[in-house]
Amino acid sequence: MIALQQLPAELKNILGRTDLRCVIQSGKKELRPKSREFLFYTPVWAATYWPSGQPPVGSQVIYETGSTVPTDEQIEIEAWRSALLPLFLSVQPTRIALLRDSLQAMMPTAVAQSLFDKSKISDSDLCCWTGLSRGALIKQRARQAVASNNEAIDAASFLSASWDC
Protein backbone atom coordinates (compact mmCIF):
# COMPACT_ATOMS: atom_id res chain seq x y z
CA MET A 1 0.00 0.00 0.00
CA ILE A 2 1.24 3.50 -0.80
CA ALA A 3 1.75 6.01 2.02
CA LEU A 4 -0.37 8.90 0.75
CA GLN A 5 1.44 11.52 2.80
CA GLN A 6 4.73 10.58 1.09
CA LEU A 7 3.46 11.39 -2.41
CA PRO A 8 4.71 14.59 -4.08
CA ALA A 9 2.54 17.63 -3.29
CA GLU A 10 1.46 18.13 -6.92
CA LEU A 11 0.29 14.52 -7.22
CA LYS A 12 -1.67 14.78 -3.95
CA ASN A 13 -3.23 17.98 -5.29
CA ILE A 14 -4.29 16.24 -8.53
CA LEU A 15 -5.64 13.18 -6.71
CA GLY A 16 -7.54 15.31 -4.23
CA ARG A 17 -9.18 17.50 -6.86
CA THR A 18 -12.54 15.92 -7.46
CA ASP A 19 -16.19 16.85 -7.48
CA LEU A 20 -17.44 17.18 -3.91
CA ARG A 21 -21.08 16.49 -3.17
CA CYS A 22 -22.49 18.33 -0.20
CA VAL A 23 -25.55 19.73 1.47
CA ILE A 24 -25.76 23.25 2.79
CA GLN A 25 -26.55 23.93 6.39
CA SER A 26 -27.60 27.50 7.01
CA GLY A 27 -26.37 29.32 10.10
CA LYS A 28 -28.75 30.08 12.93
CA LYS A 29 -30.44 33.40 12.31
CA GLU A 30 -29.71 34.76 15.77
CA LEU A 31 -25.98 34.02 15.43
CA ARG A 32 -25.04 34.64 11.79
CA PRO A 33 -28.06 35.11 9.58
CA LYS A 34 -26.27 34.73 6.24
CA SER A 35 -23.68 32.12 7.13
CA ARG A 36 -23.62 28.77 5.38
CA GLU A 37 -21.74 25.61 6.07
CA PHE A 38 -21.05 23.06 3.34
CA LEU A 39 -21.24 19.52 4.74
CA PHE A 40 -19.61 17.25 2.18
CA TYR A 41 -20.47 13.56 2.15
CA THR A 42 -18.78 12.13 -0.91
CA PRO A 43 -16.10 11.30 -1.87
CA VAL A 44 -14.85 10.67 1.64
CA TRP A 45 -11.44 9.41 0.45
CA ALA A 46 -10.50 12.69 -1.22
CA ALA A 47 -9.83 14.42 2.10
CA THR A 48 -6.84 12.12 2.66
CA TYR A 49 -5.08 14.01 -0.15
CA TRP A 50 -5.75 17.50 1.26
CA PRO A 51 -2.58 18.60 3.07
CA SER A 52 -4.21 21.79 4.38
CA GLY A 53 -7.53 20.19 5.32
CA GLN A 54 -9.20 22.10 2.47
CA PRO A 55 -10.05 20.90 -1.05
CA PRO A 56 -7.50 21.96 -3.68
CA VAL A 57 -8.20 24.96 -5.87
CA GLY A 58 -10.21 23.77 -8.86
CA SER A 59 -12.35 21.28 -6.96
CA GLN A 60 -16.00 21.47 -7.94
CA VAL A 61 -18.60 21.72 -5.19
CA ILE A 62 -21.95 20.22 -6.13
CA TYR A 63 -24.82 20.82 -3.80
CA GLU A 64 -28.47 20.00 -4.05
CA THR A 65 -31.20 22.43 -3.15
CA GLY A 66 -34.95 22.21 -2.74
CA SER A 67 -36.47 18.89 -3.74
CA THR A 68 -33.14 17.41 -4.86
CA VAL A 69 -31.60 17.43 -1.37
CA PRO A 70 -30.74 13.80 -0.60
CA THR A 71 -32.22 12.06 2.41
CA ASP A 72 -30.02 11.01 5.32
CA GLU A 73 -30.23 7.42 4.04
CA GLN A 74 -29.09 8.46 0.55
CA ILE A 75 -26.18 10.41 2.01
CA GLU A 76 -25.16 7.42 4.13
CA ILE A 77 -25.22 5.10 1.11
CA GLU A 78 -23.20 7.55 -0.99
CA ALA A 79 -20.63 7.98 1.78
CA TRP A 80 -20.25 4.19 2.11
CA ARG A 81 -20.00 3.81 -1.68
CA SER A 82 -17.30 6.44 -1.74
CA ALA A 83 -15.33 4.75 1.05
CA LEU A 84 -15.62 1.24 -0.41
CA LEU A 85 -13.87 1.93 -3.70
CA PRO A 86 -10.44 2.81 -2.29
CA LEU A 87 -10.89 0.17 0.41
CA PHE A 88 -11.54 -2.57 -2.14
CA LEU A 89 -8.64 -1.39 -4.30
CA SER A 90 -6.12 -1.33 -1.46
CA VAL A 91 -6.97 -4.25 0.82
CA GLN A 92 -4.05 -6.55 1.50
CA PRO A 93 -4.66 -10.12 0.26
CA THR A 94 -3.84 -11.46 3.73
CA ARG A 95 -6.54 -9.23 5.30
CA ILE A 96 -9.56 -10.11 3.17
CA ALA A 97 -11.28 -12.08 5.93
CA LEU A 98 -10.74 -9.14 8.28
CA LEU A 99 -12.26 -6.81 5.68
CA ARG A 100 -15.40 -8.93 5.44
CA ASP A 101 -15.71 -9.29 9.21
CA SER A 102 -15.25 -5.54 9.69
CA LEU A 103 -17.86 -4.74 7.06
CA GLN A 104 -20.26 -7.19 8.72
CA ALA A 105 -19.77 -5.45 12.06
CA MET A 106 -19.91 -1.83 10.85
CA MET A 107 -22.08 -1.62 7.74
CA PRO A 108 -25.76 -1.02 8.45
CA THR A 109 -28.09 -3.63 6.97
CA ALA A 110 -29.96 -1.03 4.88
CA VAL A 111 -26.69 0.11 3.29
CA ALA A 112 -25.61 -3.46 2.51
CA GLN A 113 -29.05 -4.14 1.02
CA SER A 114 -28.79 -1.07 -1.19
CA LEU A 115 -25.19 -1.66 -2.33
CA PHE A 116 -25.04 -5.46 -2.53
CA ASP A 117 -28.73 -6.36 -2.87
CA LYS A 118 -28.45 -8.47 0.30
CA SER A 119 -28.33 -7.75 4.01
CA LYS A 120 -24.84 -9.18 4.62
CA ILE A 121 -21.74 -9.98 2.59
CA SER A 122 -21.14 -13.72 2.71
CA ASP A 123 -17.87 -15.62 2.52
CA SER A 124 -18.99 -16.98 -0.87
CA ASP A 125 -19.48 -13.42 -2.15
CA LEU A 126 -15.99 -12.50 -1.03
CA CYS A 127 -14.50 -15.66 -2.55
CA CYS A 128 -16.26 -14.91 -5.84
CA TRP A 129 -15.07 -11.28 -5.89
CA THR A 130 -11.46 -11.98 -4.88
CA GLY A 131 -10.74 -15.44 -6.27
CA LEU A 132 -9.78 -16.72 -2.80
CA SER A 133 -10.94 -20.11 -1.69
CA ARG A 134 -13.16 -20.58 1.36
CA GLY A 135 -10.27 -22.48 2.96
CA ALA A 136 -7.98 -19.45 2.56
CA LEU A 137 -10.54 -17.25 4.36
CA ILE A 138 -10.80 -19.79 7.19
CA LYS A 139 -6.98 -19.83 7.54
CA GLN A 140 -6.90 -16.03 7.62
CA ARG A 141 -9.49 -15.99 10.40
CA ALA A 142 -7.53 -18.58 12.37
CA ARG A 143 -4.37 -16.46 12.10
CA GLN A 144 -6.37 -13.38 13.17
CA ALA A 145 -7.68 -15.23 16.22
CA VAL A 146 -4.16 -16.29 17.26
CA ALA A 147 -2.86 -12.74 16.75
CA SER A 148 -5.76 -11.28 18.76
CA ASN A 149 -5.18 -13.83 21.53
CA ASN A 150 -1.46 -13.01 21.63
CA GLU A 151 -2.25 -9.29 21.82
CA ALA A 152 -4.63 -9.94 24.72
CA ILE A 153 -1.96 -11.98 26.53
CA ASP A 154 0.62 -9.23 25.96
CA ALA A 155 -1.80 -6.62 27.31
CA ALA A 156 -2.52 -8.80 30.35
CA SER A 157 1.21 -9.28 30.96
CA PHE A 158 1.78 -5.56 30.71
CA LEU A 159 -1.02 -4.75 33.14
CA SER A 160 0.09 -7.40 35.65
CA ALA A 161 3.71 -6.19 35.65
CA SER A 162 5.08 -4.08 38.47
CA TRP A 163 4.04 -0.43 38.21
CA ASP A 164 6.87 0.94 40.33
CA CYS A 165 7.99 4.36 39.16
C-alpha positions as CSV (number, residue, x, y, z in Angstrom):
1,M,0.0,0.0,0.0
2,I,1.2,3.5,-0.8
3,A,1.7,6.0,2.0
4,L,-0.4,8.9,0.7
5,Q,1.4,11.5,2.8
6,Q,4.7,10.6,1.1
7,L,3.5,11.4,-2.4
8,P,4.7,14.6,-4.1
9,A,2.5,17.6,-3.3
10,E,1.5,18.1,-6.9
11,L,0.3,14.5,-7.2
12,K,-1.7,14.8,-3.9
13,N,-3.2,18.0,-5.3
14,I,-4.3,16.2,-8.5
15,L,-5.6,13.2,-6.7
16,G,-7.5,15.3,-4.2
17,R,-9.2,17.5,-6.9
18,T,-12.5,15.9,-7.5
19,D,-16.2,16.9,-7.5
20,L,-17.4,17.2,-3.9
21,R,-21.1,16.5,-3.2
22,C,-22.5,18.3,-0.2
23,V,-25.6,19.7,1.5
24,I,-25.8,23.2,2.8
25,Q,-26.6,23.9,6.4
26,S,-27.6,27.5,7.0
27,G,-26.4,29.3,10.1
28,K,-28.8,30.1,12.9
29,K,-30.4,33.4,12.3
30,E,-29.7,34.8,15.8
31,L,-26.0,34.0,15.4
32,R,-25.0,34.6,11.8
33,P,-28.1,35.1,9.6
34,K,-26.3,34.7,6.2
35,S,-23.7,32.1,7.1
36,R,-23.6,28.8,5.4
37,E,-21.7,25.6,6.1
38,F,-21.1,23.1,3.3
39,L,-21.2,19.5,4.7
40,F,-19.6,17.3,2.2
41,Y,-20.5,13.6,2.1
42,T,-18.8,12.1,-0.9
43,P,-16.1,11.3,-1.9
44,V,-14.8,10.7,1.6
45,W,-11.4,9.4,0.4
46,A,-10.5,12.7,-1.2
47,A,-9.8,14.4,2.1
48,T,-6.8,12.1,2.7
49,Y,-5.1,14.0,-0.2
50,W,-5.7,17.5,1.3
51,P,-2.6,18.6,3.1
52,S,-4.2,21.8,4.4
53,G,-7.5,20.2,5.3
54,Q,-9.2,22.1,2.5
55,P,-10.0,20.9,-1.1
56,P,-7.5,22.0,-3.7
57,V,-8.2,25.0,-5.9
58,G,-10.2,23.8,-8.9
59,S,-12.4,21.3,-7.0
60,Q,-16.0,21.5,-7.9
61,V,-18.6,21.7,-5.2
62,I,-22.0,20.2,-6.1
63,Y,-24.8,20.8,-3.8
64,E,-28.5,20.0,-4.1
65,T,-31.2,22.4,-3.1
66,G,-34.9,22.2,-2.7
67,S,-36.5,18.9,-3.7
68,T,-33.1,17.4,-4.9
69,V,-31.6,17.4,-1.4
70,P,-30.7,13.8,-0.6
71,T,-32.2,12.1,2.4
72,D,-30.0,11.0,5.3
73,E,-30.2,7.4,4.0
74,Q,-29.1,8.5,0.5
75,I,-26.2,10.4,2.0
76,E,-25.2,7.4,4.1
77,I,-25.2,5.1,1.1
78,E,-23.2,7.5,-1.0
79,A,-20.6,8.0,1.8
80,W,-20.3,4.2,2.1
81,R,-20.0,3.8,-1.7
82,S,-17.3,6.4,-1.7
83,A,-15.3,4.7,1.1
84,L,-15.6,1.2,-0.4
85,L,-13.9,1.9,-3.7
86,P,-10.4,2.8,-2.3
87,L,-10.9,0.2,0.4
88,F,-11.5,-2.6,-2.1
89,L,-8.6,-1.4,-4.3
90,S,-6.1,-1.3,-1.5
91,V,-7.0,-4.2,0.8
92,Q,-4.1,-6.6,1.5
93,P,-4.7,-10.1,0.3
94,T,-3.8,-11.5,3.7
95,R,-6.5,-9.2,5.3
96,I,-9.6,-10.1,3.2
97,A,-11.3,-12.1,5.9
98,L,-10.7,-9.1,8.3
99,L,-12.3,-6.8,5.7
100,R,-15.4,-8.9,5.4
101,D,-15.7,-9.3,9.2
102,S,-15.2,-5.5,9.7
103,L,-17.9,-4.7,7.1
104,Q,-20.3,-7.2,8.7
105,A,-19.8,-5.4,12.1
106,M,-19.9,-1.8,10.8
107,M,-22.1,-1.6,7.7
108,P,-25.8,-1.0,8.5
109,T,-28.1,-3.6,7.0
110,A,-30.0,-1.0,4.9
111,V,-26.7,0.1,3.3
112,A,-25.6,-3.5,2.5
113,Q,-29.0,-4.1,1.0
114,S,-28.8,-1.1,-1.2
115,L,-25.2,-1.7,-2.3
116,F,-25.0,-5.5,-2.5
117,D,-28.7,-6.4,-2.9
118,K,-28.5,-8.5,0.3
119,S,-28.3,-7.7,4.0
120,K,-24.8,-9.2,4.6
121,I,-21.7,-10.0,2.6
122,S,-21.1,-13.7,2.7
123,D,-17.9,-15.6,2.5
124,S,-19.0,-17.0,-0.9
125,D,-19.5,-13.4,-2.1
126,L,-16.0,-12.5,-1.0
127,C,-14.5,-15.7,-2.6
128,C,-16.3,-14.9,-5.8
129,W,-15.1,-11.3,-5.9
130,T,-11.5,-12.0,-4.9
131,G,-10.7,-15.4,-6.3
132,L,-9.8,-16.7,-2.8
133,S,-10.9,-20.1,-1.7
134,R,-13.2,-20.6,1.4
135,G,-10.3,-22.5,3.0
136,A,-8.0,-19.4,2.6
137,L,-10.5,-17.3,4.4
138,I,-10.8,-19.8,7.2
139,K,-7.0,-19.8,7.5
140,Q,-6.9,-16.0,7.6
141,R,-9.5,-16.0,10.4
142,A,-7.5,-18.6,12.4
143,R,-4.4,-16.5,12.1
144,Q,-6.4,-13.4,13.2
145,A,-7.7,-15.2,16.2
146,V,-4.2,-16.3,17.3
147,A,-2.9,-12.7,16.7
148,S,-5.8,-11.3,18.8
149,N,-5.2,-13.8,21.5
150,N,-1.5,-13.0,21.6
151,E,-2.2,-9.3,21.8
152,A,-4.6,-9.9,24.7
153,I,-2.0,-12.0,26.5
154,D,0.6,-9.2,26.0
155,A,-1.8,-6.6,27.3
156,A,-2.5,-8.8,30.4
157,S,1.2,-9.3,31.0
158,F,1.8,-5.6,30.7
159,L,-1.0,-4.7,33.1
160,S,0.1,-7.4,35.6
161,A,3.7,-6.2,35.6
162,S,5.1,-4.1,38.5
163,W,4.0,-0.4,38.2
164,D,6.9,0.9,40.3
165,C,8.0,4.4,39.2
